[in-house]
Amino acid sequence: MATYKGVEINTKPTQEIADQAQKGLDWREKFGRGGTRVGAVRARQLVNREELSIDTVKRMKSFLARHEVDLESDANSDPDDPGYPGAGLIAFYLWGGYPAKAWSERIIERVDKIDEEERQPYNGFDVGDFVRFRAQKGTYTGRIVSIRTEGETQFGDETLVATPDDPVARIRIYAPRDDGTYMETDRVLGMNLSRLSKIDEPDIRQIELNDATQKAVENKHKAHQEKYKDDPKRSVPMSTMVKVVERGIGAYKTQPSSVRPTVVSAEQWGLARLNSFIRGLVTFKFKNKPHDTDLLPKDHPLSTKERSMEQEQKQDWPELRYDDQERHINDIQETDDEVIISFAKHHDDEEMEMEESSEEMEISERPGKEEERPYHDEDERMIETGQLSRIFDLDRSAIDEENRTVSVIFSTETPVDRNFGVEILDHNRGSVRMDRLQKRAPVLLNHNMSDQLGVVERATIDADRKGRALLRFGRGRLSTEVFNDVIDGIRSQVSVGYRIHKMEKEDDEKLTYRAVSWEPFEISIVPTGADSMAIVGRSEEQNFKTEIIERTSKMETQIVQESVPQVDESKIREAVQKAELKRISEIESYGSEHNESDLAREYIVDGRTVPEFQSAILEKIKNYKNPEKVHAIGLTQKETRSFSWMKLIRAMANPHDRKLQEDASFEFEASRAQADKNGIDPQGAWVPADVIHGQSYQDQQRDLTVGTNTAGGFTVQTDVLADSFIDVLRANMVFSKVGVTELNGLNGKVSIPGSDAGSQAYWVAENGAVTESDQTFISRSLNGLQVGAMTDISANLMKQSSIDVEAFVRNDIAMTLASQIELKGLTGNGTSNTPIGVYNTTGVGGVTIAGANAPDWGDVVDIWTGLASNNALRGNLNWVGASTITANMMKAFRNGTGSDRPILDDTVGMNGEHRLMTYPYYVSENNVEAGKSLLTFGDFSALVMGSWGNGLDLKIDPFTNSSTGATRIVGLYLVDFAVRTPKSFSCSVNP
């Protein structure tokens, strides 16, 4: 019997199941259809009544439930139908049919019950129990809403570990009232069960609002509904607003000691919370963290209304965070039309508070006054920032192995989210304290001062507002080990450690700070994927404080004088609303198109721009893991490795040879499964996605000696099929070296974000309106165009069964495809169902060179200027030139007389690259147009190459070379290109 968590479960199939599986095998052999090799294997297990694992039973249950719908067709249900029994019915029987469906469901129901019994009562505790526990701020009473049995959570200096023996619970806090009863709050804490005491359910009563508060809520609700009663995203009932106020009162009750005496009542706190809620309800954006989102209308983009308590209990709830700081309210003043709130400094919350804990309320705006802001310290001029770090990728082309140096970028002005707001490092020379870095600062391993790898030889802040440094590695064991990892690309990131001495607040709304005095003091080699937000240094160094320089006085109220010019606020409001609605609509539309509605909602709430969202979508597409699984038919690794290209080719070339057909039965079955998966019949037969993405045979070598070398004889490889078909395809393209953006495993039409120009800025009069200007955003489509490659196989080679022949045929198709794909990616013109490449993309710059295939130094500079003038000297900048133009530049001199350096040096780097104007230069014979060589310079990451992972379509042409006995094989593959930003490229144009 199988054992599950110590419980024996009988997983031996019944005789009835075995009979159904045998019938499926008989049908499959008789009719030659139905089921995959996996289904046949499963049927033989059932026929033999083998004990199955619980995982196998789970797969059976899933398969039978998923394919039961297939039985509704006539071929699968009507014995009189000419197609009976259909492939779906046969497959269903192979897995044991309805007896197996009921049997597997019973077993999995038993498994689920065992899991449920293990989950509760969790050492005497269960979801819904009321508990009490102590923490540093006092004693808390609450109700358990969920329990987890694994994972770690940092709580101050203590790490809470959830285990089956001592789980961690989420606890809804109930606040005590003066009369001894309790009221529910929206505060949720976490605690190990071993630290809880179970109690009887306390006397819980609803909060009763006093008359004044009730009236205030009614007035706010009436005013709100007059505007939004017909808007399903914004309209709420009176009871919702009452609930928000009640939660605010409850939050006030849980920490009265954090509120200064000038806050005279919990009702004031509750009304402030309501103002914040209404703001988020109307604008779709909370000024601080969202709160009460479960009370928002279900159509509201921030709503979590549909999440039930049962779902909450079952889901993997997020790690508890206890390092967040709360802002506490010093004072609340409310009149009929406004609420003014003053905030105190942040306090560390020593309890384990979840993200849905109550947030202090926002500030409503008073006409003629500047908003009062939250502050981070008592004097409101210093905040703790600690020692910070930023991470950047290493450019392997900047490694000098002989001198053991690496040139790196260590800083930019890219905004970074910190716990105190958004940080921007100013790169004016006077803003960066470079003394320590320029005095041979240490190069460290992971910011550890005891692991020095070398020194900073040189550090500068350059005109492009980036910090650059030259790092030199020592010759010690650790230094040598890390430097070798850098050379090999194993360690591919650097991180600068720095302090900020002074920051200037740039944007109150988004809490954006510009560091106008900051000091880098070391540069580290860090692991790939390290935390770019990490605070570095010892614990005592993490308390480093930064001075805040305000542009205006802090808590000052400025009254608008009559002399101030009047502005038509209605027009401004209308323009802002129009722009915001357009932003929201475009993000929602793009998110829906790519099935990323949740991400779209996040970007809408955060106020992010349309191009930012488009770039995020592109990154998600790029980072899909195992894209072939989108199209995979579910072959096992063994089945993938056993798939034979030659068996399939021989059977297709000889359709009347029964033996060859039988030999390729598995390959044909896999092809049919791929056709079902794709919903597209091949012109020949599909080589499945599982195979082209995953087939690699290492350490299997054979001798091949057949005929002559040109006919395939002497085709002996020392590492045959060591890479997949896709790997071979990439390896034969320059695109893999210049950083072309690859989107693999695509399905259907894909839209790629792009732009053709930057937005414009204007100087305007005091009361003038800014001229409306939109950056032109372009949605470029990848459509999956079919490219074909041909290769001929001789009759002698066709007879061979060696693995080397498999590699020869597969690699020949891959290399031929690679050449054609690269050609069209560089110079395709869009005719005859081909892609549009870089050269023919509208907007790409062109420079007419002095002579055909022979640019002079001035032409090279002009091509470079094509990017520089568009502020496009960024990204994966590379040169690509065809062989003729490359040779001519090696022969020509920069001054044209022969007494200067050649335009292009003949030195070749470790990746096969030359150097031109310090940028990598690669040779590709595919960079040609109308028979003439081209020279292309640009950021090749702006060129997007999409490939569709639905397999390779193999066709056989036995007639073209019939006189020689050779067979022509055609491989068809789907690919397309799009240039996101044409101004990122500049090309030569032959005269």
N, C-alpha and C positions, 0 to 999 in steps of 0.2 A: 504494500500500500504506500501511497505517497504521504509524506508528513508535512504539515503546514503549521509552523509555529508550535510544534510539539503535539499537534493533533493529527491522528491518522485519518486519512480520507481515501476511500476506495475509488481509484481512477482507472480501473480496468473496464474497457468498453463492454457493453452487453452484447449478447449474440445477435440481437436485433440490429444493433449498430453495425456489427461486422457484416451482416447480410446486406445491408444497404450499401456499404463500401464496396463489397464484392460486385454488386450489381453495377455500381459506377465504373469499376475497372473493366468489367465485361463490355459495357456499352462503349467505353473509351477505345478499347481494342477493336471492337466491331465497326464503329462508325468513324474512328480516327479524329475525334474532336472532344472537346470538353476538358477543362482543368489544366493546370500547369504541372511541371515535374514535381513541384512541392505538393500539389494535391494528390498526385499518384503515390508519393512516398507516405503521405498521411493515411491514404486509403489502405496501404499494405500494413501499416501499424494497427489500424482498426480491425482489419481482417484477421490479423494474428492475435488480436486482443491483448496487445502489450500494455503494461502499466504506463500511463502518461504522466508527465509532470504537470503541476498546477499551471505553469505558464502556457503549456501546450493546450490545456483545457480552456484557458482564457482566450487563446487565439481561435480555437474552434468556436467558442461562443460568439466571438466578434465576427468571424467570417460568416457563420450561418445566419446571424441576425442581419448582416449587411447585404447578403445576397438572396435573402428570402424573396425580395421584391422581383428578382429575375424570373421567378417561377410563374409570373402572371402572363407571360407571353404565350401565344398559341403553341409555339414549338416546344415549350417547356411544360405545357399543361394539357394539351389535347392530343391523345394517342392517334387520332385520325389525321393530324396535321402531317404533311409530307416531311417536315423538318424535325419531327419528333423521333427520339428525344433530343432536345436542343443542348447546346454546349453548356448553358447555365444549369440545366437540370442534372446533367452528368457531373458537373463540378460539385453541385450540392450533394449528390449521392456519394461522391468520393470522400466528402467530409462527414459522412454518416447520416445525412438527411435529417428529417424531423425527429427521429429518436435521439440522435446526437444533440440536436438543438435543446430538447427538453432536459436531457441528461447533463449537458454542460451547464445549463442555467441553474440546475439544482446544486451542482458542485460549487459554482461560483457564489451562489447565495449562501452556502455554508461557509465559504471563505470570508465573505463580507461580514457574516455574523461573528466569526472568530475575531476579525479585526475590530469590530464594534465592542465585543466583550473585553478585548485588550485595552481599548481606549478608555473605558469607564468601568469602575468609578474612579480610576486614578488615585490610588492611595486614600480612598474614602471620599474624594471630592468628585463632583460632577458639574457639568455645565448647568447653570441655573442656581447653584448653591450660593447662599449668602455667607460672606466671610469677613473677618476682621484681621488687620495686620498693623504692625508698627513700622514706621520709617523715621528718619531723622527729624522730619517736620511734624511728627505726631502720629496719632492713631487714625486709621482709615477704615471705613465700612463700605462694602460693595458686593456686587453680584458677579459671579464668574460667567463670562460670555463665550470664552473659548479656551482650549487647552492645547499646548503643543508639547511634543515629546523629544524634539531634537533641535539643535542649533545653539549658537552662542550669542549673547547680547552683552555689550559693554555698559555697565552702570557705574558712572564715576570711575573710581579705581578698581571696581569689582567687575569680574566677568561672570555673568549668570549663564549657567549651562543647563539647557533643558534636556533631560534624559527620561527614558521610560520609568526609572525609579524616582525621579524628582522632576516632574514637568514644570513648565512655566505657564501661568494663566493670565489671560487678559481680564481685568476686573473693572466693571462699571462702578464708579464711585457714587455713593449716596451721602448727601450732606446733612448733618444734624440741624434740627430747628430748635428754637428756644423752648418749645413746649415738649421736647423729648421725642418728637416724631422725626422722620427723615424725608428728604426730597431727592429725586433722581437728578443727577447732573450729566453733562455730556463728557465728562472727564473719564478717560480710560487709562489705567495703570497696569503694569505687569509685575508679577512676583512669583517666585518659586513656591510650589505647593507646601513644601516643608516649613515655610515661614507663615503659613496661613492658619487661622483658627476658624472652624465652621461655627456659625451662629444660626439661631432661628431667624426667620424673616422678620425684619423690623417693621414698625408701624410707619407705612409710607403714605404720605398725603400729597396731593397736588398743591402747587404754589397758588395762593390766592392773591391776585394783584389788587392793590388798593385803588380807590376810585380815581385818583389823579393819574396813576399809571395806566389804568384801563382806558381812560378817556384819551390819553396821549396816543396809545396804540390805535384806538379807533380812528383818531384824526389822521394818523399816518397811513392807515389802511385805506381810508376813504380817498385821500389824495392820490395814493398810488393806483388804486383801481380805476379812478377817473381817467387815468392816462393809459392803463395797460389791461383793462378788463377783457379785451378781445384778443390779447396776445397770449397764446398758450405757453410761451417760454417765460413770461414775466408775471402773469396773473397768479395770485395766491389767495387763499381764503383767510379770513380774520384769525382763525385758529392757528395758522402757521406763524403769524407774527407774534401771537401770544406765546407760543411754544419757544420762539427765539428769546423773548424777554425772560421767560421762566428759566431757560438754560443759563442766561447771563446772571440771573439772581443766584442760581445754584452754584455757578463758578465763583461768584463773589463770596458765598458762604464757605467754600472749601479753603480759601486762603485769605481770611480777613486781615491777617497780620502784614500782608504785603501791600495793603492799601493805606495811604496816608489819611490822617484824620479829616482832611478837607473833603474827601469823598464821603458824603453823609449818609448814603443809603444804597442798598443792593439794587433798588429800582432804577437809580441813576445808571448804575453799571449795566443793567439789563437793557435800558433804552439805548445806551450807547452801542451795545451789541446789535440791536435792531437796526440802527442807522447803517452800520457796516454791512449787515445782511442785505438791506434794501439796495445799497450801492452795488454789491456783487450781483444781486438779482437783476438789476437794470442794465449794468455795463458789461456783464459776463466776466467781471474781473474783480477780485478782491485786492485791496491795496497790500495787505499782508497775506498770510496763509489763509486759504479758504476755510470756512467753518459753516456748520449747519447745512452742509450740502445735501444731506438726506431729506431736508425740508424744502429744497428747491423743486419747482415743477419738473415732471419727468422729461419734458422736452427741452429743458434748460441744458446748455452744453456742459455745465459743471455738476449736474444732478447725479446723486448716487441713490436716488429714491428706490430703485428697483432691487437693490441689494437687501435681501431678507436676512434675518438673524441666522437662519439655517445655513445660508450661503456663507455668512461671516464665520460661523463656527467651523465649516468644512474647509475653507480656503487656507492656503499657506499665507498667513498674515505676515506683514512685513516685520523686519527686525526692529525691535524696540530701540528707540534712540533717546539717550539721556544727556547728550551734550549740547542740546539746543538751549538757548536762553530766552526767557520771556521778558516782555516789556510790561511793567506794572503801572497802573494809573495813579497819578498823584491827585488829580482834581478833575471834577466834572461839573460844568456849569451848563444848564439847559434853560432855554427860553421857548417861546411858542414855535420858533422857526429854526433853531440851531442848537447844536451841542458842541461845546468847546471842551477838549480833553487835553490834559498835560500828562506827559509820561515821565517816569523816573528811570533810573539806570536799570540795566538787565540784571537779573538774579539767576544764578545756577539753580535749575530745578533738580533737586537731588532725588526725587522720586522718578519712577520709570514711566514717562508720559508718552502716549502714542500721538501720532500725527493728528488724530481727530480731537485732541484736547482743546479746551476752549482757548481762543486767542483773544487778546485784549482788543478793544474796539477801535474803529477808525475815527478820524476827525471829519466832521462835516464842514463845509466851507461857509464862512461868513463873508458877505459882500463887503469889500473895502478892507479886508484884513488878510494878512498872510497866514497860511496854515501853520499851526504849531506842530513840531515834529518830535518823534521819539529820539532819545539820546542814549549814548552808550556808556557814560560815566557820570559821576556826580558833578564834575566841573564841565561836562559836556564838551570837552576839548581833547580828550585822549580816549583811544580805544585799544584794547589788546588785539594785536595782530599776530604776534609770535614771529618766528622765523619761517618764511614761506618758500615755496619752490614752484617752478614751472618746468614742463617737460617738452623737449623738442626731438624730432627724428634726426638721426645721423645721416649725412650724405656720404655713402661709402666711396663715392668718387673723389671725396676730399681727403682720403687717407693716403699718407706718405709712409709706406712700409719701411723704406730705407732709413728715414730720419725719425721714425716712430712718432709721427705727429698726425693730428687730425684737426681739420678746420671745422668749427661748429657755429651754429646760430644759438645763442643762449637767451635771447630776449626779444620781444616784439611789443607792440602796443595793442595786441589782441585783448579785448575785455575778458575777464575771468570772474565767475561767481565765487564769492567768499562768504563766510558766515556773517560778515559785517556789511555786505552789499556787493556791488560790482566794482572790481579793481581794474584800473588801467595804469600801466607803467609809462610815465611820460619819458620820451627819448630825446628831449632837448639836452644838449651836452651838460648844461648846468644843473639838470635834474638828477643825474646819475653820479653817485660817488664811486669813482673807478679806482681810487687809490689802492685798495686791498687787492683787487683783481689784477692790477697792472704791476704789482710787486710780487710776482710769481706766487699767486694764490694756489692753494692745493687743488689737485684733481683727485677726487675721492671715489670710493665705491659705496654707493647707496647712502651718501651724506654722512658716512661714519668717519669721524676725524682720526680714528686709529687705523683706517685702511686707506692710506695714501697711495695713489697709483702713479702720480706724476705732478707736473706743475703747469700753470697757465703761462705760456711763453709771451703771448700778446693778446690784448683785449681792446676793442674799439667800439664806439657807437657811430654807425655809418650814416650817410646822408639819407638812406632809405628807411631810417628810424628803426634799425635793428641792431642788436648787440651781437658782435662776432668775436670769437676767440680762437687762438691756436693752442691746442693742448699737446704737451709732449709727455710720453709715457716713459717710466723708468725701466730698468732691466732686471728688477727683482722677480721672484717667482710669481707673486700675485699680479704684479703689473704686466708681466709677459702673458700670463694666462688670460687676463681680461683683454689685453690688446689683441691677442689672437682671436678671441671671441668677437671683438669689434670688426676685425678684418673679415671673418667668416659670416658676419651678419647675424650672429647669435645674440649679441648685445647691440641693440640698434637705437638706443635713446640716450640723451643726456638731460640732466636736470640742473638748473641753477638754484643755489640757495641764496636768499637775500632777505634784507630787512627793509621796512619802510619807515622812514623817520618823520615825514610829513606828507599829508594828503589833503587835497582840496576837493570839497564836495561840488560836483558838477551838476548833478541831477537829483533834486530832492525826491521826486516822484519814484525813481527807481533806485535810490540810495547808491548813486554812482560816484566813485571817488577816483581822482587822478593823483597818482603818487608823484609829487613834485620834488621829493628828495628821498631817493632809495639807494640801497647799497648792496650790490652783489659781492659775496665774499668767498664762494667756492663753486666749483662745477663738478658734478658727479656723473659717473656712468651708472645707469639704473637699468633694471630688467625691462624687457619689452612688456608693455601693458601695465607699467607701474602707475600708482595713483598720482595724477597730476595735481590734485588738490591737497597733497599731504603737507602738514606742518613739520618742518625738520628741526633737528637740534635736540639738545637735552631738555628735560621738562622745565628746568628753571629758565631756559632761554625762550620757551614758548610763551612766557608772560610779557615779552617785549611789547611796549606800548608805542602807538603812533599818534602824533599830534594832528588834529583836524583843523585845517585853515578854512574858515567860513568866508564866503564872499559877502554875506550880509549878517547882521546881528541875529541871534538865534531865536529868542522867544519874543521878538519885538512885533508889536501890532502896528501896521502902517495904515493910516486912514487915507483914503483916496481924496485928494484935494480937487476942488472944482476946476482948477487950471489944467488938470490932466486931460489931454485930448480924448474925446469920446470915441469909442470903438463900437461898430455895429456887431454886438455880440451874437445876434441871431444869425447873421451871415457866417460868422466864424463857426458857430455851433453847427450850422447846417453843413458847412464844408467838412468839418471834422467828422460828423456823423456819416456823411456820404463816403468819405475815405475809409472809415472804419467798417462800414457795411460792405464795401468793396473788398477790403482785406479779408473779412470773415468769409464772404461768399467764395472768394478764390481759394482760400485754404480749405474750406469745407469741400468744394468741388474736387480739388486735387487729391484730398485725403480719401474721398469716396472712390475716385477712379483707381486708386492704388490700394484700396481696402485698408486704409490707415486712419479711420475716423477717430480713434482714441488719440493718436498722435496729433491729428489736426486740432482736436479739442484742446489739447495741452498747449499747442502753439498759439491758438486763439486767446486762451486765458492769459498766457505769459506776454501777450502783446508783441509777439515775434512777427517778422515781415514775411511776405509771400516768398521772396527768394531764399530766405533762411529755411522755410519749410520745404521748399523744393529741393534744396541741398540736402536736408535731412532725409528726405525720401530716397534720393539717389544713394546716400550712404547706406541706408537700410537695404536697398537692392544689391549694392556692392558687397555687403557683409552677410548676405544670406549664407547660412552654413549648409554644406552638402546640397548645392542647387540641383544636382542630378536626382535627388530624392523626390523632387516635384514630379518627375516623369518616370521614376523607376518603377519597374513592374514587380519588384520584390524578389529578385534572384538572390540566392545565398551566395556567399563568397566563393564557395566551391563551384556552384553552377556558373557563376560569372567567369571563373577561371577556365571552366571546361568548355565554354562557348567557342566553337571553331568557325573562324571566318572561311577557311578553305572548304570545310564540309558544306557550308551554306552555298558558297560559290560553285562548287562542283555539282551540287544538286540542282541549282538554278540553271546551270549551263547544260545539264542533261536531264530535262524534266521527265523523260520516259524511262530512266534507269531506276528501277524499283529499289535496288540495293542502296544507291546513293540517296534516294529519298528517305529511306528508313534510317540511314546513317545520320541524316540531318533533321530527324524528327524533332529533336529538342530545339534546334535552332529555329525551325519553322514555328514551333509552338511559342517560343519566346517572341518571334516576330509578330505573331497574331496577338499576343498579349500586349505588345507595345502599340499595335494598331488600335486595339480596344482602348488603351490608356490615352492615346493621342486623339482618338476620334477621327483619325485620318488613315486611309489605306495607302501603303507605300506603292511607288511605281514598280519596285522589285520586292525587296524584303527589308524589314527594319533590323539593323544591328541595335539592340536595345540600349537605352540610356545607361543602364547598370553596367554594360560592357564598355561603352566608349569612355565612360568616366572612371571606371574602376578596374579594368582588366590590366593586370600586370603580372608577368611570370618572371620571377627572379631566380637566378641560380639554376635555370633549366637551359642547357646548351646542347646543341647538336652540330654535327658536321654536315655541310650541304655541298655537294659537288655534282652538279647536273649541267651538262651542256657548256656553253660559253659564258663568260662573265657578263656580257651585255644581255643575255637571255635569262639571267638569274642564277647562273652557276657561280661558285665561289662566294656566294652570299652568306658568309659565316660571321655572325655577330657574337661578341664576347659577353654581352648583357642583353639578351633579346627580351623584348616586351617588358623592360624594366620600368617603363613608364606607361601610363594610360594613353589612349588615342589622343585625348585632349592635351596631355602633357607634350606629346610629340608635335602636335599642331602648334602649340605655343612656342616650343623650342626652336621652331624653324621660322619665326617671325621676329623682326627687329622690334615690333610693337611690345614684346615682353621686356625689352631692355629700356625703352624710352618712357615707360610709365603710362601707357594707354589705359584708360579706365575700362575694365572688363566687367560686363554683366552677363553671367553665365546662368544656364538653366531657366531661361525666360519662358513665359507661357502667354501666348497671345500678344496683342499690340501693347507696346510700352511707350509712355510719354516721358521725355527727358527734359528737365528745366534748362533754360538757357537765356542769354540776354545778348543784345547787340549794341548797347550803349549804356553809359552811366547816367544817373539822374543829374539834373542841373541845379545850381544854386544862384540866387539873385540877391542884389542889394535893393532894399525897398525903403520908401519914405516912412515917416513915423506912423502915419495912418494908412499907408498903402497896403495893398493886398499882394501876397506872393503869387507870382505867375505859376499857374498849375503846370507841373511837369511830371510826366510818368517815365520811369525807366522802361524801355521796351523789353518785356519779358517774352520769350519765345518758348513754346512747347514743341520740342522736336520729337518726332515719332520714330521708333524702331519697329519695323514691320515684318522682319523675318524673310529676307530675300534668299532664294535658293541658289547656291553656288555648287558647281559640279567639278569633279576631278576624274580624269581617265587614266587608267594604267592597263597595259597589255600583259597577259600571262601566257607563256608558251605552253604547248601541249605537254612537254616533259615536266615542266614546273608544276603544272596542274595536278599531276599524278602524285606529287610528293605530299607526305603527311607530317613532315618535320615541323617543329615549333618555329624553326628559323624561317620557313616559308610563310607561316602566319605573320611573323614580324615584318618580313620583307614586303608583303602585300599591304598590310595595314599601314606601315610607315610610309610606303610610297604614296598611298592615297592621302595620308595626312600631310606629307610634304608638298604634294601638288596643290592640295586645298590651301595650305598656308600661303604659298606664293600668290595664288589668285586672290585670296582674301586681303593680303597686304597691299597688292596692286590697287584694288578698288578702294581700300581704306585711304590710300594716299592720293589717288588721282581719278577715282571713279566719277563718271559724269551723269549718272542717273538714268541713262538710256538702256533699253533692252533689259529692263528689270534688274538693273545693277544699282548698288548704293552710290550716293554722292560722297566723294572723298574730300580730303582737306583742300586740295588744289582748286576744286570746282565749287566749293561752298561760298555762297554769297557773303561778302564781308571780310573774307580773308585777304590780307594785304599782298600786293604783288609789286616786284621791282624788276623792270626790264634790264637785263644784264648786257655788258658791253659786247660780248660775242657769244655765239651759240655754244652752249655747254661749257662756257669759259668765263666765269665772273672774275672781275678784278677786285682788288682790296676795297675799293670804293663801293662796289656792288654789295659786298659782304656787310660793310658798315650800314649801307642803306637798308638791307634786309633786317638787320638788328634794330635799326631805328624804327622800323615799322611796328615793332612791339613797344619800344621805349616811349614813342610818342603817344601811345595809347595806355601808358602806365601799366603795361602787361608783362613786365619782366619779373615774373613770379611763377611758382609752380615747378613742374618737371620740365625745365627748359633743356632742349636737345636740338642738335642739328641732324638732319637725315639727307644724304645725298647719294645719287646714283654713281656707278663706278666711273663713268666718263668724266663727269663734272668733278669728281673727287680727284682723279688722276691729274686733270688740268690744274686744279688748285695746288697740288703738290709740286707741279712744275713751275708755276708762276710765283713771282716774288711780290711782296707787298708794295715796294716802291716801283715795280715794273722794270727795273734795270738789272736785276740779278745780283745786286750787292747787298740786298736785305734778306730777311727771313722769308721762307716760303709762306704763301697764304695759309696752307694747311701742313702742319708738321707730320712726318711719317711715323712718329712714336705711337705705339699702340698700348692701351691700358689692359688691365687684367680681364676686362669684360669685352675686349675687342674694339674699344672705342679710341678714336683720335680726340684731339682737343682743338676747338676753334673759338677764339675770344673767351677762353677759360671754360666754355661749355662743352659737354660730351658731344662727339660727332660720330655717327654710325653710317655705314655704307649699306644701301639696299638697292639692288638692281630693279626693284619694283617702283622706285620713285621716278617714273618716266611718263611723259605725255607726248603723244604724237611722235614717238620715236626719239625724243630728245630728253636728255637728262635734266633733272630738277634738283634744286637745293631748297630745303624747307627748314625753317627755324620756328620753334614755338613751345608752348606748354602742352605736351602731349597728353596730359591728364584731362585736357578739355576735349579730346577725341574719345568718344564712347563707342566701344565695340560690343554689341550685343549678340549672344549666340543662344539658340533655342535648344534646350536639352532633351528634345523628344527623339533622339536617336539619329543614326546615319542610315539613309535610304540607299541600299545597294541595288544596282541594276546590272544585268548581264546582256552584253551584245555579242552573240556568237557568230555574227555574219560578217562584220566589217573586215576581220582578218582571217576569214574562213580558208583562204587559199594557203595560208601558212600554218593553219591549225591553231593559231593563237586565239585567246578569248579576251575581249575587251571588258573591263569592269569600270563602272561609273559609280562614284560615291557622291551623293547629294546631301548637302548640309545647309541649315538655315542660319543666316548671319545678316547683320546690318550695321551701319555706322551713322553717327550723328556728331556734329561739332557743336558743343554747348556754347562756346564763346568764340566766334570767328576772329575777333580782334586779338586772340591769343596766338595767331599764326601769321607768318609772313613767308612768301615763296618767291623764288626766282621766276622770271618770265623770259623765255628765249626770244630774241629779236626775230 
